[in-house]
C-alpha cells in the first residue's frame, strides 16, 4: 500500500509540474535605451501576450522569410585604441575588455573588429610593415615585419581572443609602404603598377604573420576610403586600378598561398556605388571578390541594396561611421541606430562597425593630419572609462544578435523603423526605434503572439523571444 501511495503521489506531482510548465505564459524579454539616459540598455519587465488591437500599429515579424546571415557588430580597434587600453592597469583593462567582448549579464558580446593594416589616422604615428630609407625598395618583402604591432595591438587582440575566441577580425590598410607610391609620401599618391605583385605579397605576409600570432584575419579590404587621398595616411585608388590589382596580383597571390581570407572591395561612401559595381562587372576580378564595404559620410543607406540586386551572390559589409566629439547622445544615438543598426542590416550588410573603439579625453592619439574629433565608443582617461553614443549603438544589437544570426522579415509601421533577426538558438530579436516626436504605443507579433508596449520619442528597444 505504501508503494502504491508513493507512486500515486509521484505521478500526481509529475502531472502537476508538466501542466504548470505547459500553462506558463510565453514572455518577451526586452531592453530599453532612452535618449535622456534614464535607461541605458536596461532590462525591463517581461511582456506577456495580449489580444491583438486592430487600432494599434503592429511590428509583424515573419521568420519564414530570411535574408543575409550576420558576421557581427563591433568597432574599429585602432592603433590608438590599443595604446590606451594597453596602458591601463591589468585589472582595469581586463574589466573593460570583458565588458565589451564577454557574454555574461551586462556585457556587450561584441563579435566583430576592424583593425588597420599598418597605421590608420588614429595611430600615434604613420608606419607600414616595410618602411625603408628613401630610394630603397623590397619587392620580395624580405624586410617585412609586423614588429610595430607587438607592443600594443597584438597583446590587446590576444587578450580579446581569450575572452571571445570566435570573434571575427577585418584588416584595412590606409597606405602601402611609400616606396610603392607615385608620390613617395604617406598622404595621397597612387600605387605604382610595377609594385602590384609586391603589394600582394605584403598582404600575404601580413595574414601569415598575424596567423603565427594566433590571430586569424577573416577579411581584408584593399584600401580604406580609396577616393579620399587627403587623410594621413591615405591612397588614391580608382576602381579600375583596384580591379587591376585584384585580378593581376592579389587574387592570384592569395590563391597560390592557400589563403582563404575574404577580399572585400571599395570601403568608402554609399554615394559611389558605381565604384564596387565597376569592379564586380570585371569578370576576372570578380572571381576573387567576396563583397563590398561601405561608409555613410555621403549618400543614403538604401543605395547598398542596388549593389545586392546587381550581384546577389556577393556580400555587403558596413565598416565605418564616426561620432564627432563631444557627441550629442540623442542625435548621434538615434541617427546611428536608424541608419546603421537598422538601415545597413535591412540593406543586406553582414556587419555594422563603428569608428572607433577608444580615444582619450582630447580625442588622441591620432597622426599629424589625422582625425582630431573622432569620439571613441569609450573615452579612456588612465583607468577611468566613459561610455559614449557608439557604445550603446552597437550594444542594442551585439549582445542579442550573435554571429550566425539571420535577418528575417519585418514590416515598417510609420515612425517605428526596426530590424529583426533569428539567432542560431532560434530566438527572435527585434530592434525598434521610435523616431516620432511623441510616445508611440504599439504591438509586436512574434511567433504568432502579440505583445504590447510603448516607447518614448527617440527611444530604442531590443525585444527577445
TORKOL-4160 file (C-alpha; in steps of 0.2 Angstrom, whole numbers, padded with zeros to 4 digits, m for minus):
465
<pt num="1" X="0000" Y="0000" Z="0000"/>
<pt num="2" X="0014" Y="0012" Z="0004"/>
<pt num="3" X="0022" Y="0009" Z="m0013"/>
<pt num="4" X="0006" Y="0012" Z="m0022"/>
<pt num="5" X="0003" Y="0028" Z="m0012"/>
<pt num="6" X="0020" Y="0034" Z="m0016"/>
<pt num="7" X="0019" Y="0030" Z="m0034"/>
<pt num="8" X="0002" Y="0039" Z="m0035"/>
<pt num="9" X="0009" Y="0055" Z="m0026"/>
<pt num="10" X="0024" Y="0055" Z="m0038"/>
<pt num="11" X="0013" Y="0053" Z="m0053"/>
<pt num="12" X="0001" Y="0067" Z="m0047"/>
<pt num="13" X="0016" Y="0078" Z="m0044"/>
<pt num="14" X="0024" Y="0074" Z="m0061"/>
<pt num="15" X="0007" Y="0079" Z="m0070"/>
<pt num="16" X="0005" Y="0095" Z="m0060"/>
<pt num="17" X="0023" Y="0101" Z="m0064"/>
<pt num="18" X="0021" Y="0097" Z="m0083"/>
<pt num="19" X="0004" Y="0105" Z="m0083"/>
<pt num="20" X="0011" Y="0121" Z="m0075"/>
<pt num="21" X="0025" Y="0121" Z="m0087"/>
<pt num="22" X="0013" Y="0119" Z="m0102"/>
<pt num="23" X="0002" Y="0133" Z="m0095"/>
<pt num="24" X="0016" Y="0145" Z="m0091"/>
<pt num="25" X="0014" Y="0161" Z="m0101"/>
<pt num="26" X="0026" Y="0165" Z="m0115"/>
<pt num="27" X="0036" Y="0180" Z="m0111"/>
<pt num="28" X="0046" Y="0193" Z="m0122"/>
<pt num="29" X="0061" Y="0200" Z="m0114"/>
<pt num="30" X="0066" Y="0217" Z="m0118"/>
<pt num="31" X="0080" Y="0230" Z="m0115"/>
<pt num="32" X="0077" Y="0249" Z="m0116"/>
<pt num="33" X="0088" Y="0264" Z="m0120"/>
<pt num="34" X="0081" Y="0282" Z="m0118"/>
<pt num="35" X="0089" Y="0297" Z="m0126"/>
<pt num="36" X="0088" Y="0306" Z="m0109"/>
<pt num="37" X="0099" Y="0292" Z="m0102"/>
<pt num="38" X="0086" Y="0287" Z="m0089"/>
<pt num="39" X="0088" Y="0269" Z="m0096"/>
<pt num="40" X="0104" Y="0263" Z="m0105"/>
<pt num="41" X="0102" Y="0245" Z="m0111"/>
<pt num="42" X="0092" Y="0242" Z="m0096"/>
<pt num="43" X="0082" Y="0226" Z="m0095"/>
<pt num="44" X="0063" Y="0229" Z="m0092"/>
<pt num="45" X="0049" Y="0219" Z="m0085"/>
<pt num="46" X="0045" Y="0205" Z="m0097"/>
<pt num="47" X="0030" Y="0207" Z="m0109"/>
<pt num="48" X="0015" Y="0194" Z="m0108"/>
<pt num="49" X="0005" Y="0190" Z="m0124"/>
<pt num="50" X="m0011" Y="0201" Z="m0126"/>
<pt num="51" X="m0025" Y="0201" Z="m0138"/>
<pt num="52" X="m0022" Y="0210" Z="m0155"/>
<pt num="53" X="m0028" Y="0228" Z="m0155"/>
<pt num="54" X="m0034" Y="0232" Z="m0173"/>
<pt num="55" X="m0032" Y="0251" Z="m0170"/>
<pt num="56" X="m0014" Y="0250" Z="m0165"/>
<pt num="57" X="0002" Y="0249" Z="m0176"/>
<pt num="58" X="0010" Y="0232" Z="m0176"/>
<pt num="59" X="0028" Y="0226" Z="m0180"/>
<pt num="60" X="0025" Y="0210" Z="m0189"/>
<pt num="61" X="0039" Y="0198" Z="m0189"/>
<pt num="62" X="0040" Y="0183" Z="m0201"/>
<pt num="63" X="0054" Y="0171" Z="m0198"/>
<pt num="64" X="0050" Y="0161" Z="m0213"/>
<pt num="65" X="0057" Y="0175" Z="m0224"/>
<pt num="66" X="0076" Y="0175" Z="m0222"/>
<pt num="67" X="0089" Y="0186" Z="m0229"/>
<pt num="68" X="0108" Y="0188" Z="m0225"/>
<pt num="69" X="0117" Y="0179" Z="m0211"/>
<pt num="70" X="0126" Y="0191" Z="m0199"/>
<pt num="71" X="0145" Y="0191" Z="m0196"/>
<pt num="72" X="0143" Y="0203" Z="m0181"/>
<pt num="73" X="0143" Y="0220" Z="m0174"/>
<pt num="74" X="0158" Y="0229" Z="m0167"/>
<pt num="75" X="0171" Y="0243" Z="m0168"/>
<pt num="76" X="0187" Y="0248" Z="m0176"/>
<pt num="77" X="0201" Y="0243" Z="m0164"/>
<pt num="78" X="0213" Y="0257" Z="m0170"/>
<pt num="79" X="0231" Y="0258" Z="m0165"/>
<pt num="80" X="0227" Y="0272" Z="m0154"/>
<pt num="81" X="0213" Y="0262" Z="m0145"/>
<pt num="82" X="0226" Y="0248" Z="m0142"/>
<pt num="83" X="0239" Y="0260" Z="m0135"/>
<pt num="84" X="0226" Y="0267" Z="m0122"/>
<pt num="85" X="0220" Y="0250" Z="m0117"/>
<pt num="86" X="0237" Y="0243" Z="m0115"/>
<pt num="87" X="0242" Y="0257" Z="m0104"/>
<pt num="88" X="0228" Y="0253" Z="m0092"/>
<pt num="89" X="0232" Y="0243" Z="m0077"/>
<pt num="90" X="0229" Y="0224" Z="m0079"/>
<pt num="91" X="0213" Y="0224" Z="m0068"/>
<pt num="92" X="0205" Y="0239" Z="m0076"/>
<pt num="93" X="0209" Y="0233" Z="m0094"/>
<pt num="94" X="0203" Y="0216" Z="m0090"/>
<pt num="95" X="0186" Y="0223" Z="m0084"/>
<pt num="96" X="0184" Y="0234" Z="m0099"/>
<pt num="97" X="0188" Y="0220" Z="m0112"/>
<pt num="98" X="0176" Y="0208" Z="m0103"/>
<pt num="99" X="0163" Y="0221" Z="m0103"/>
<pt num="100" X="0165" Y="0224" Z="m0121"/>
<pt num="101" X="0168" Y="0206" Z="m0128"/>
<pt num="102" X="0161" Y="0195" Z="m0114"/>
<pt num="103" X="0144" Y="0187" Z="m0115"/>
<pt num="104" X="0138" Y="0187" Z="m0097"/>
<pt num="105" X="0125" Y="0199" Z="m0090"/>
<pt num="106" X="0129" Y="0217" Z="m0093"/>
<pt num="107" X="0142" Y="0213" Z="m0106"/>
<pt num="108" X="0141" Y="0218" Z="m0124"/>
<pt num="109" X="0147" Y="0202" Z="m0133"/>
<pt num="110" X="0155" Y="0212" Z="m0147"/>
<pt num="111" X="0158" Y="0199" Z="m0161"/>
<pt num="112" X="0167" Y="0209" Z="m0175"/>
<pt num="113" X="0183" Y="0220" Z="m0175"/>
<pt num="114" X="0191" Y="0230" Z="m0189"/>
<pt num="115" X="0209" Y="0234" Z="m0187"/>
<pt num="116" X="0221" Y="0244" Z="m0198"/>
<pt num="117" X="0235" Y="0235" Z="m0208"/>
<pt num="118" X="0249" Y="0247" Z="m0203"/>
<pt num="119" X="0244" Y="0264" Z="m0196"/>
<pt num="120" X="0227" Y="0272" Z="m0198"/>
<pt num="121" X="0225" Y="0291" Z="m0195"/>
<pt num="122" X="0220" Y="0286" Z="m0177"/>
<pt num="123" X="0238" Y="0279" Z="m0174"/>
<pt num="124" X="0250" Y="0289" Z="m0164"/>
<pt num="125" X="0262" Y="0289" Z="m0179"/>
<pt num="126" X="0262" Y="0284" Z="m0198"/>
<pt num="127" X="0270" Y="0267" Z="m0201"/>
<pt num="128" X="0269" Y="0252" Z="m0213"/>
<pt num="129" X="0277" Y="0235" Z="m0211"/>
<pt num="130" X="0290" Y="0238" Z="m0224"/>
<pt num="131" X="0297" Y="0256" Z="m0221"/>
<pt num="132" X="0313" Y="0259" Z="m0230"/>
<pt num="133" X="0326" Y="0273" Z="m0232"/>
<pt num="134" X="0322" Y="0284" Z="m0247"/>
<pt num="135" X="0327" Y="0276" Z="m0264"/>
<pt num="136" X="0326" Y="0258" Z="m0257"/>
<pt num="137" X="0314" Y="0245" Z="m0262"/>
<pt num="138" X="0310" Y="0227" Z="m0257"/>
<pt num="139" X="0298" Y="0219" Z="m0269"/>
<pt num="140" X="0301" Y="0202" Z="m0262"/>
<pt num="141" X="0296" Y="0208" Z="m0244"/>
<pt num="142" X="0312" Y="0202" Z="m0236"/>
<pt num="143" X="0311" Y="0216" Z="m0224"/>
<pt num="144" X="0293" Y="0214" Z="m0220"/>
<pt num="145" X="0289" Y="0214" Z="m0201"/>
<pt num="146" X="0273" Y="0217" Z="m0190"/>
<pt num="147" X="0285" Y="0222" Z="m0176"/>
<pt num="148" X="0277" Y="0239" Z="m0174"/>
<pt num="149" X="0261" Y="0230" Z="m0168"/>
<pt num="150" X="0270" Y="0219" Z="m0155"/>
<pt num="151" X="0269" Y="0232" Z="m0141"/>
<pt num="152" X="0251" Y="0236" Z="m0141"/>
<pt num="153" X="0239" Y="0230" Z="m0154"/>
<pt num="154" X="0244" Y="0211" Z="m0154"/>
<pt num="155" X="0244" Y="0210" Z="m0134"/>
<pt num="156" X="0226" Y="0218" Z="m0134"/>
<pt num="157" X="0220" Y="0207" Z="m0148"/>
<pt num="158" X="0226" Y="0191" Z="m0139"/>
<pt num="159" X="0218" Y="0196" Z="m0123"/>
<pt num="160" X="0201" Y="0199" Z="m0133"/>
<pt num="161" X="0203" Y="0182" Z="m0141"/>
<pt num="162" X="0204" Y="0174" Z="m0124"/>
<pt num="163" X="0188" Y="0181" Z="m0120"/>
<pt num="164" X="0180" Y="0178" Z="m0137"/>
<pt num="165" X="0190" Y="0165" Z="m0147"/>
<pt num="166" X="0176" Y="0166" Z="m0161"/>
<pt num="167" X="0177" Y="0185" Z="m0164"/>
<pt num="168" X="0180" Y="0190" Z="m0182"/>
<pt num="169" X="0193" Y="0202" Z="m0187"/>
<pt num="170" X="0194" Y="0213" Z="m0203"/>
<pt num="171" X="0210" Y="0222" Z="m0208"/>
<pt num="172" X="0211" Y="0238" Z="m0219"/>
<pt num="173" X="0226" Y="0247" Z="m0225"/>
<pt num="174" X="0227" Y="0266" Z="m0225"/>
<pt num="175" X="0243" Y="0266" Z="m0236"/>
<pt num="176" X="0255" Y="0254" Z="m0244"/>
<pt num="177" X="0274" Y="0257" Z="m0240"/>
<pt num="178" X="0278" Y="0274" Z="m0248"/>
<pt num="179" X="0291" Y="0267" Z="m0259"/>
<pt num="180" X="0277" Y="0258" Z="m0269"/>
<pt num="181" X="0268" Y="0275" Z="m0272"/>
<pt num="182" X="0269" Y="0288" Z="m0285"/>
<pt num="183" X="0272" Y="0302" Z="m0273"/>
<pt num="184" X="0283" Y="0293" Z="m0261"/>
<pt num="185" X="0273" Y="0300" Z="m0247"/>
<pt num="186" X="0261" Y="0293" Z="m0234"/>
<pt num="187" X="0247" Y="0305" Z="m0239"/>
<pt num="188" X="0239" Y="0303" Z="m0256"/>
<pt num="189" X="0248" Y="0297" Z="m0271"/>
<pt num="190" X="0244" Y="0281" Z="m0281"/>
<pt num="191" X="0250" Y="0263" Z="m0281"/>
<pt num="192" X="0263" Y="0260" Z="m0294"/>
<pt num="193" X="0258" Y="0246" Z="m0306"/>
<pt num="194" X="0276" Y="0239" Z="m0305"/>
<pt num="195" X="0273" Y="0236" Z="m0287"/>
<pt num="196" X="0256" Y="0227" Z="m0288"/>
<pt num="197" X="0265" Y="0210" Z="m0285"/>
<pt num="198" X="0275" Y="0217" Z="m0271"/>
<pt num="199" X="0259" Y="0224" Z="m0263"/>
<pt num="200" X="0250" Y="0207" Z="m0265"/>
<pt num="201" X="0265" Y="0199" Z="m0256"/>
<pt num="202" X="0263" Y="0212" Z="m0242"/>
<pt num="203" X="0245" Y="0206" Z="m0239"/>
<pt num="204" X="0250" Y="0188" Z="m0239"/>
<pt num="205" X="0264" Y="0191" Z="m0227"/>
<pt num="206" X="0253" Y="0201" Z="m0216"/>
<pt num="207" X="0240" Y="0187" Z="m0215"/>
<pt num="208" X="0253" Y="0174" Z="m0212"/>
<pt num="209" X="0262" Y="0184" Z="m0199"/>
<pt num="210" X="0246" Y="0188" Z="m0189"/>
<pt num="211" X="0241" Y="0169" Z="m0190"/>
<pt num="212" X="0258" Y="0165" Z="m0182"/>
<pt num="213" X="0252" Y="0176" Z="m0168"/>
<pt num="214" X="0236" Y="0166" Z="m0166"/>
<pt num="215" X="0226" Y="0180" Z="m0174"/>
<pt num="216" X="0216" Y="0175" Z="m0189"/>
<pt num="217" X="0211" Y="0189" Z="m0201"/>
<pt num="218" X="0194" Y="0184" Z="m0208"/>
<pt num="219" X="0193" Y="0198" Z="m0221"/>
<pt num="220" X="0203" Y="0212" Z="m0228"/>
<pt num="221" X="0198" Y="0227" Z="m0238"/>
<pt num="222" X="0210" Y="0233" Z="m0251"/>
<pt num="223" X="0210" Y="0251" Z="m0246"/>
<pt num="224" X="0202" Y="0262" Z="m0233"/>
<pt num="225" X="0192" Y="0276" Z="m0242"/>
<pt num="226" X="0201" Y="0274" Z="m0259"/>
<pt num="227" X="0193" Y="0291" Z="m0265"/>
<pt num="228" X="0199" Y="0301" Z="m0251"/>
<pt num="229" X="0218" Y="0304" Z="m0253"/>
<pt num="230" X="0218" Y="0319" Z="m0241"/>
<pt num="231" X="0220" Y="0309" Z="m0225"/>
<pt num="232" X="0236" Y="0305" Z="m0217"/>
<pt num="233" X="0240" Y="0291" Z="m0221"/>
<pt num="234" X="0229" Y="0288" Z="m0237"/>
<pt num="235" X="0230" Y="0282" Z="m0255"/>
<pt num="236" X="0220" Y="0286" Z="m0271"/>
<pt num="237" X="0215" Y="0270" Z="m0279"/>
<pt num="238" X="0201" Y="0272" Z="m0293"/>
<pt num="239" X="0190" Y="0257" Z="m0296"/>
<pt num="240" X="0199" Y="0252" Z="m0312"/>
<pt num="241" X="0216" Y="0252" Z="m0303"/>
<pt num="242" X="0208" Y="0241" Z="m0289"/>
<pt num="243" X="0201" Y="0229" Z="m0301"/>
<pt num="244" X="0218" Y="0228" Z="m0310"/>
<pt num="245" X="0227" Y="0225" Z="m0293"/>
<pt num="246" X="0215" Y="0211" Z="m0288"/>
<pt num="247" X="0215" Y="0201" Z="m0305"/>
<pt num="248" X="0233" Y="0203" Z="m0309"/>
<pt num="249" X="0241" Y="0201" Z="m0292"/>
<pt num="250" X="0231" Y="0200" Z="m0276"/>
<pt num="251" X="0219" Y="0186" Z="m0281"/>
<pt num="252" X="0232" Y="0175" Z="m0289"/>
<pt num="253" X="0244" Y="0178" Z="m0274"/>
<pt num="254" X="0230" Y="0173" Z="m0261"/>
<pt num="255" X="0226" Y="0158" Z="m0272"/>
<pt num="256" X="0244" Y="0152" Z="m0273"/>
<pt num="257" X="0247" Y="0154" Z="m0255"/>
<pt num="258" X="0231" Y="0145" Z="m0250"/>
<pt num="259" X="0224" Y="0160" Z="m0241"/>
<pt num="260" X="0205" Y="0160" Z="m0238"/>
<pt num="261" X="0204" Y="0177" Z="m0230"/>
<pt num="262" X="0190" Y="0186" Z="m0239"/>
<pt num="263" X="0194" Y="0200" Z="m0251"/>
<pt num="264" X="0182" Y="0215" Z="m0249"/>
<pt num="265" X="0182" Y="0230" Z="m0261"/>
<pt num="266" X="0178" Y="0248" Z="m0260"/>
<pt num="267" X="0177" Y="0253" Z="m0241"/>
<pt num="268" X="0170" Y="0270" Z="m0244"/>
<pt num="269" X="0154" Y="0280" Z="m0245"/>
<pt num="270" X="0137" Y="0275" Z="m0251"/>
<pt num="271" X="0136" Y="0289" Z="m0264"/>
<pt num="272" X="0148" Y="0280" Z="m0276"/>
<pt num="273" X="0141" Y="0263" Z="m0278"/>
<pt num="274" X="0147" Y="0264" Z="m0296"/>
<pt num="275" X="0165" Y="0260" Z="m0289"/>
<pt num="276" X="0161" Y="0242" Z="m0282"/>
<pt num="277" X="0149" Y="0239" Z="m0297"/>
<pt num="278" X="0164" Y="0243" Z="m0309"/>
<pt num="279" X="0175" Y="0230" Z="m0301"/>
<pt num="280" X="0161" Y="0217" Z="m0300"/>
<pt num="281" X="0157" Y="0220" Z="m0318"/>
<pt num="282" X="0175" Y="0214" Z="m0322"/>
<pt num="283" X="0174" Y="0195" Z="m0323"/>
<pt num="284" X="0192" Y="0192" Z="m0320"/>
<pt num="285" X="0192" Y="0202" Z="m0304"/>
<pt num="286" X="0175" Y="0197" Z="m0298"/>
<pt num="287" X="0180" Y="0179" Z="m0295"/>
<pt num="288" X="0191" Y="0184" Z="m0281"/>
<pt num="289" X="0179" Y="0196" Z="m0273"/>
<pt num="290" X="0169" Y="0191" Z="m0258"/>
<pt num="291" X="0159" Y="0208" Z="m0257"/>
<pt num="292" X="0159" Y="0226" Z="m0255"/>
<pt num="293" X="0161" Y="0238" Z="m0239"/>
<pt num="294" X="0153" Y="0254" Z="m0236"/>
<pt num="295" X="0154" Y="0270" Z="m0225"/>
<pt num="296" X="0140" Y="0283" Z="m0224"/>
<pt num="297" X="0148" Y="0300" Z="m0224"/>
<pt num="298" X="0139" Y="0303" Z="m0240"/>
<pt num="299" X="0125" Y="0295" Z="m0249"/>
<pt num="300" X="0110" Y="0285" Z="m0242"/>
<pt num="301" X="0110" Y="0268" Z="m0235"/>
<pt num="302" X="0097" Y="0262" Z="m0246"/>
<pt num="303" X="0109" Y="0263" Z="m0261"/>
<pt num="304" X="0118" Y="0247" Z="m0254"/>
<pt num="305" X="0103" Y="0236" Z="m0260"/>
<pt num="306" X="0106" Y="0241" Z="m0278"/>
<pt num="307" X="0123" Y="0233" Z="m0276"/>
<pt num="308" X="0115" Y="0217" Z="m0269"/>
<pt num="309" X="0102" Y="0217" Z="m0283"/>
<pt num="310" X="0116" Y="0218" Z="m0296"/>
<pt num="311" X="0126" Y="0205" Z="m0288"/>
<pt num="312" X="0116" Y="0195" Z="m0275"/>
<pt num="313" X="0130" Y="0182" Z="m0273"/>
<pt num="314" X="0142" Y="0195" Z="m0267"/>
<pt num="315" X="0141" Y="0200" Z="m0248"/>
<pt num="316" X="0139" Y="0218" Z="m0241"/>
<pt num="317" X="0148" Y="0225" Z="m0226"/>
<pt num="318" X="0146" Y="0241" Z="m0216"/>
<pt num="319" X="0163" Y="0245" Z="m0210"/>
<pt num="320" X="0164" Y="0263" Z="m0203"/>
<pt num="321" X="0155" Y="0278" Z="m0196"/>
<pt num="322" X="0162" Y="0290" Z="m0184"/>
<pt num="323" X="0154" Y="0301" Z="m0170"/>
<pt num="324" X="0160" Y="0318" Z="m0169"/>
<pt num="325" X="0167" Y="0325" Z="m0152"/>
<pt num="326" X="0160" Y="0330" Z="m0140"/>
<pt num="327" X="0145" Y="0320" Z="m0146"/>
<pt num="328" X="0126" Y="0323" Z="m0145"/>
<pt num="329" X="0119" Y="0307" Z="m0137"/>
<pt num="330" X="0101" Y="0309" Z="m0143"/>
<pt num="331" X="0105" Y="0314" Z="m0160"/>
<pt num="332" X="0120" Y="0303" Z="m0163"/>
<pt num="333" X="0112" Y="0288" Z="m0155"/>
<pt num="334" X="0096" Y="0289" Z="m0165"/>
<pt num="335" X="0104" Y="0293" Z="m0182"/>
<pt num="336" X="0116" Y="0278" Z="m0180"/>
<pt num="337" X="0103" Y="0266" Z="m0174"/>
<pt num="338" X="0091" Y="0271" Z="m0188"/>
<pt num="339" X="0104" Y="0271" Z="m0202"/>
<pt num="340" X="0117" Y="0258" Z="m0197"/>
<pt num="341" X="0110" Y="0245" Z="m0185"/>
<pt num="342" X="0093" Y="0245" Z="m0194"/>
<pt num="343" X="0097" Y="0253" Z="m0211"/>
<pt num="344" X="0113" Y="0244" Z="m0215"/>
<pt num="345" X="0106" Y="0227" Z="m0209"/>
<pt num="346" X="0090" Y="0230" Z="m0219"/>
<pt num="347" X="0101" Y="0233" Z="m0234"/>
<pt num="348" X="0110" Y="0217" Z="m0234"/>
<pt num="349" X="0125" Y="0221" Z="m0223"/>
<pt num="350" X="0133" Y="0207" Z="m0213"/>
<pt num="351" X="0142" Y="0218" Z="m0202"/>
<pt num="352" X="0140" Y="0235" Z="m0193"/>
<pt num="353" X="0156" Y="0243" Z="m0187"/>
<pt num="354" X="0158" Y="0259" Z="m0178"/>
<pt num="355" X="0173" Y="0271" Z="m0179"/>
<pt num="356" X="0182" Y="0270" Z="m0167"/>
<pt num="357" X="0183" Y="0260" Z="m0151"/>
<pt num="358" X="0193" Y="0271" Z="m0139"/>
<pt num="359" X="0201" Y="0288" Z="m0138"/>
<pt num="360" X="0207" Y="0299" Z="m0123"/>
<pt num="361" X="0198" Y="0315" Z="m0117"/>
<pt num="362" X="0207" Y="0325" Z="m0130"/>
<pt num="363" X="0202" Y="0313" Z="m0145"/>
<pt num="364" X="0220" Y="0307" Z="m0145"/>
<pt num="365" X="0230" Y="0298" Z="m0152"/>
<pt num="366" X="0230" Y="0302" Z="m0170"/>
<pt num="367" X="0243" Y="0306" Z="m0184"/>
<pt num="368" X="0248" Y="0323" Z="m0189"/>
<pt num="369" X="0234" Y="0327" Z="m0201"/>
<pt num="370" X="0223" Y="0313" Z="m0195"/>
<pt num="371" X="0205" Y="0315" Z="m0187"/>
<pt num="372" X="0205" Y="0327" Z="m0172"/>
<pt num="373" X="0187" Y="0325" Z="m0167"/>
<pt num="374" X="0184" Y="0306" Z="m0168"/>
<pt num="375" X="0175" Y="0302" Z="m0152"/>
<pt num="376" X="0178" Y="0284" Z="m0146"/>
<pt num="377" X="0164" Y="0272" Z="m0141"/>
<pt num="378" X="0173" Y="0274" Z="m0124"/>
<pt num="379" X="0184" Y="0288" Z="m0118"/>
<pt num="380" X="0199" Y="0281" Z="m0108"/>
<pt num="381" X="0207" Y="0293" Z="m0095"/>
<pt num="382" X="0220" Y="0282" Z="m0087"/>
<pt num="383" X="0209" Y="0268" Z="m0079"/>
<pt num="384" X="0193" Y="0278" Z="m0080"/>
<pt num="385" X="0181" Y="0273" Z="m0093"/>
<pt num="386" X="0167" Y="0284" Z="m0100"/>
<pt num="387" X="0154" Y="0276" Z="m0112"/>
<pt num="388" X="0149" Y="0287" Z="m0127"/>
<pt num="389" X="0135" Y="0285" Z="m0140"/>
<pt num="390" X="0143" Y="0272" Z="m0151"/>
<pt num="391" X="0145" Y="0261" Z="m0136"/>
<pt num="392" X="0126" Y="0260" Z="m0135"/>
<pt num="393" X="0123" Y="0260" Z="m0153"/>
<pt num="394" X="0132" Y="0243" Z="m0155"/>
<pt num="395" X="0126" Y="0237" Z="m0138"/>
<pt num="396" X="0107" Y="0237" Z="m0144"/>
<pt num="397" X="0112" Y="0223" Z="m0156"/>
<pt num="398" X="0129" Y="0215" Z="m0152"/>
<pt num="399" X="0123" Y="0206" Z="m0136"/>
<pt num="400" X="0107" Y="0199" Z="m0143"/>
<pt num="401" X="0112" Y="0196" Z="m0162"/>
<pt num="402" X="0127" Y="0184" Z="m0162"/>
<pt num="403" X="0137" Y="0179" Z="m0177"/>
<pt num="404" X="0127" Y="0167" Z="m0187"/>
<pt num="405" X="0110" Y="0175" Z="m0184"/>
<pt num="406" X="0100" Y="0178" Z="m0200"/>
<pt num="407" X="0090" Y="0194" Z="m0204"/>
<pt num="408" X="0071" Y="0190" Z="m0206"/>
<pt num="409" X="0056" Y="0199" Z="m0212"/>
<pt num="410" X="0048" Y="0213" Z="m0203"/>
<pt num="411" X="0036" Y="0227" Z="m0209"/>
<pt num="412" X="0039" Y="0245" Z="m0206"/>
<pt num="413" X="0025" Y="0254" Z="m0197"/>
<pt num="414" X="0025" Y="0273" Z="m0198"/>
<pt num="415" X="0039" Y="0281" Z="m0186"/>
<pt num="416" X="0044" Y="0263" Z="m0180"/>
<pt num="417" X="0059" Y="0258" Z="m0190"/>
<pt num="418" X="0065" Y="0241" Z="m0185"/>
<pt num="419" X="0075" Y="0226" Z="m0190"/>
<pt num="420" X="0073" Y="0208" Z="m0185"/>
<pt num="421" X="0084" Y="0193" Z="m0183"/>
<pt num="422" X="0083" Y="0174" Z="m0179"/>
<pt num="423" X="0098" Y="0168" Z="m0169"/>
<pt num="424" X="0107" Y="0151" Z="m0171"/>
<pt num="425" X="0097" Y="0146" Z="m0155"/>
<pt num="426" X="0081" Y="0150" Z="m0163"/>
<pt num="427" X="0077" Y="0166" Z="m0153"/>
<pt num="428" X="0068" Y="0180" Z="m0162"/>
<pt num="429" X="0077" Y="0198" Z="m0159"/>
<pt num="430" X="0068" Y="0214" Z="m0164"/>
<pt num="431" X="0076" Y="0231" Z="m0163"/>
<pt num="432" X="0064" Y="0245" Z="m0164"/>
<pt num="433" X="0066" Y="0264" Z="m0164"/>
<pt num="434" X="0053" Y="0277" Z="m0161"/>
<pt num="435" X="0058" Y="0291" Z="m0172"/>
<pt num="436" X="0042" Y="0301" Z="m0170"/>
<pt num="437" X="0041" Y="0317" Z="m0158"/>
<pt num="438" X="0028" Y="0308" Z="m0146"/>
<pt num="439" X="0026" Y="0292" Z="m0136"/>
<pt num="440" X="0022" Y="0278" Z="m0148"/>
<pt num="441" X="0011" Y="0263" Z="m0141"/>
<pt num="442" X="0012" Y="0248" Z="m0152"/>
<pt num="443" X="0011" Y="0229" Z="m0153"/>
<pt num="444" X="0023" Y="0216" Z="m0159"/>
<pt num="445" X="0018" Y="0200" Z="m0167"/>
<pt num="446" X="0032" Y="0187" Z="m0163"/>
<pt num="447" X="0030" Y="0168" Z="m0165"/>
<pt num="448" X="0011" Y="0171" Z="m0168"/>
<pt num="449" X="0008" Y="0180" Z="m0152"/>
<pt num="450" X="0005" Y="0199" Z="m0149"/>
<pt num="451" X="0014" Y="0209" Z="m0136"/>
<pt num="452" X="0011" Y="0227" Z="m0132"/>
<pt num="453" X="0022" Y="0241" Z="m0126"/>
<pt num="454" X="0027" Y="0259" Z="m0128"/>
<pt num="455" X="0042" Y="0269" Z="m0132"/>
<pt num="456" X="0046" Y="0287" Z="m0128"/>
<pt num="457" X="0052" Y="0299" Z="m0143"/>
<pt num="458" X="0069" Y="0293" Z="m0148"/>
<pt num="459" X="0070" Y="0278" Z="m0138"/>
<pt num="460" X="0076" Y="0261" Z="m0144"/>
<pt num="461" X="0071" Y="0244" Z="m0138"/>
<pt num="462" X="0078" Y="0227" Z="m0141"/>
<pt num="463" X="0065" Y="0213" Z="m0139"/>
<pt num="464" X="0069" Y="0194" Z="m0137"/>
<pt num="465" X="0058" Y="0179" Z="m0138"/>
